[in-house]
């Protein structure tokens, strides 16, 4: 089960790298605006905020990936802790998103389900 959790953590990290790309590098592009439902004016006005938020997503991905690599190199509590910190934070952020705006439940599900499954699988894997 630990292997499944690590694979899910890798997928969650890849998704958050893509979110980083959209928020920090492509925020004002029409394709990105369509994903987030923003107008050109809204995107321009929130560009700095999105840039910062994108890096937050990138850093969560990095924490999860470093954890996966450390666990893969050999059983290590530090690696497991990093995987759980990264994916747990991703899942928690999705919870905050839907709690703050229930209309964003679809986005929260997309960004939070895989990390939540990773947390569950890693915890079960560590317990067995």
Backbone torsions as a table, in degrees:
resi	resn	phi	psi	omega
1	UNK	NA	-30.2	178.2
2	UNK	-61.3	-40.5	178.9
3	UNK	-61.4	-41.3	176.9
4	UNK	-61.7	-44.9	179.0
5	UNK	-60.9	-40.6	179.4
6	UNK	-68.0	-38.6	177.1
7	UNK	-64.1	-43.3	177.9
8	UNK	-64.5	-38.0	177.0
9	UNK	-63.3	-39.0	176.5
10	UNK	-63.6	-41.9	177.0
11	UNK	-64.2	-42.7	178.0
12	UNK	-61.6	-41.2	178.1
13	UNK	-63.2	-43.3	179.0
14	UNK	-60.8	-42.3	177.5
15	UNK	-61.1	-41.9	-178.6
16	UNK	-72.4	-26.8	171.6
17	UNK	-66.9	-40.4	177.0
18	UNK	-64.3	-40.7	176.1
19	UNK	-62.4	-41.4	174.8
20	UNK	-55.1	-47.8	-179.6
21	UNK	-56.9	-49.1	-177.9
22	UNK	-63.5	-45.3	-174.6
23	UNK	-76.5	-38.7	-173.4
24	UNK	-96.2	-27.5	-174.2
25	UNK	-115.7	-23.3	-173.9
26	UNK	-128.7	22.6	-171.9
27	UNK	-56.4	-38.4	-175.6
28	UNK	-92.6	-1.3	178.0
29	UNK	-67.9	145.2	179.1
30	UNK	-56.7	-38.5	-179.1
31	UNK	-65.2	-39.0	178.4
32	UNK	-71.9	-41.0	177.8
33	UNK	-60.5	-34.5	178.4
34	UNK	-66.3	-39.2	178.7
35	UNK	-63.7	-42.8	-175.9
36	UNK	-93.2	-5.7	177.4
37	UNK	67.7	40.4	-179.8
38	UNK	-115.1	152.0	174.8
39	UNK	-82.9	169.5	177.2
40	UNK	-60.1	-39.0	-179.3
41	UNK	-67.9	-43.0	178.3
42	UNK	-64.0	-41.4	179.8
43	UNK	-63.0	-42.2	179.6
44	UNK	-66.1	-40.7	-178.8
45	UNK	-68.3	-27.4	-176.9
46	UNK	-107.5	12.1	-175.3
47	UNK	-56.1	-47.1	-178.8
48	UNK	-65.3	-40.2	178.1
49	UNK	-63.8	-44.7	179.6
50	UNK	-64.3	-39.1	178.6
51	UNK	-57.4	-48.2	179.3
52	UNK	-64.7	-44.8	-179.4
53	UNK	-63.3	-36.2	177.6
54	UNK	-61.6	-41.2	178.6
55	UNK	-68.0	-32.8	173.8
56	UNK	-57.7	-46.6	178.8
57	UNK	-64.0	-39.6	178.1
58	UNK	-62.9	-43.8	-178.1
59	UNK	-65.8	-36.6	175.1
60	UNK	-62.7	-41.1	178.3
61	UNK	-62.7	-43.0	-179.8
62	UNK	-62.2	-43.9	178.8
63	UNK	-59.2	-46.1	-179.6
64	UNK	-63.4	-44.3	-178.3
65	UNK	-67.0	-42.4	177.3
66	UNK	-60.2	-41.3	176.9
67	UNK	-61.1	-43.9	178.6
68	UNK	-60.6	-44.3	-179.2
69	UNK	-63.6	-43.5	-179.3
70	UNK	-64.7	-42.9	178.3
71	UNK	-65.0	-41.9	-179.1
72	UNK	-64.3	-29.4	180.0
73	UNK	-73.7	-17.3	179.5
74	UNK	157.8	147.2	-179.1
75	UNK	-52.7	125.1	-175.1
76	UNK	-152.9	128.1	179.1
77	UNK	-63.9	-32.1	179.8
78	UNK	-63.4	-45.0	179.5
79	UNK	-61.8	-45.2	178.7
80	UNK	-61.9	-41.3	178.8
81	UNK	-62.1	-41.6	179.0
82	UNK	-65.6	-43.2	177.8
83	UNK	-59.0	-46.9	-178.9
84	UNK	-67.6	-35.9	177.6
85	UNK	-65.4	-45.5	-179.1
86	UNK	-66.7	-52.1	-177.0
87	UNK	-72.9	-34.7	176.5
88	UNK	-63.4	-39.6	176.9
89	UNK	-66.7	-37.9	176.5
90	UNK	-61.4	-46.9	179.9
91	UNK	-65.2	-39.9	178.7
92	UNK	-65.0	-40.1	178.1
93	UNK	-62.8	-37.8	177.1
94	UNK	-64.9	-38.0	177.5
95	UNK	-63.9	-43.1	177.8
96	UNK	-62.8	-39.8	179.9
97	UNK	-59.7	-49.2	-178.0
98	UNK	-72.5	-33.2	177.8
99	UNK	-67.0	-36.2	-179.5
100	UNK	-76.8	-28.3	-178.1
101	UNK	-155.1	94.0	-178.0
102	UNK	-56.3	-21.7	177.1
103	UNK	-66.5	-17.4	179.4
104	UNK	-93.6	17.5	-176.9
105	UNK	-62.0	-33.9	178.1
106	UNK	-64.8	-45.3	178.1
107	UNK	-64.4	-40.8	179.3
108	UNK	-63.2	-40.4	178.4
109	UNK	-64.2	-43.0	179.9
110	UNK	-63.2	-40.6	-176.4
111	UNK	-89.9	-15.9	-173.5
112	UNK	-111.8	-18.2	-175.4
113	UNK	-68.2	-48.9	-178.5
114	UNK	-63.3	-44.6	176.4
115	UNK	-61.2	-38.6	178.3
116	UNK	-63.1	-43.7	176.9
117	UNK	-62.8	-36.1	176.8
118	UNK	-62.9	-44.9	178.6
119	UNK	-58.9	-48.5	-179.0
120	UNK	-60.0	-48.1	-177.8
121	UNK	-65.2	-40.6	179.5
122	UNK	-65.8	-43.9	179.7
123	UNK	-61.9	-44.9	177.1
124	UNK	-63.5	-42.4	178.4
125	UNK	-61.3	-37.6	179.4
126	UNK	-74.1	-29.1	-177.9
127	UNK	-79.4	-18.4	-177.1
128	UNK	-103.6	NA	NA
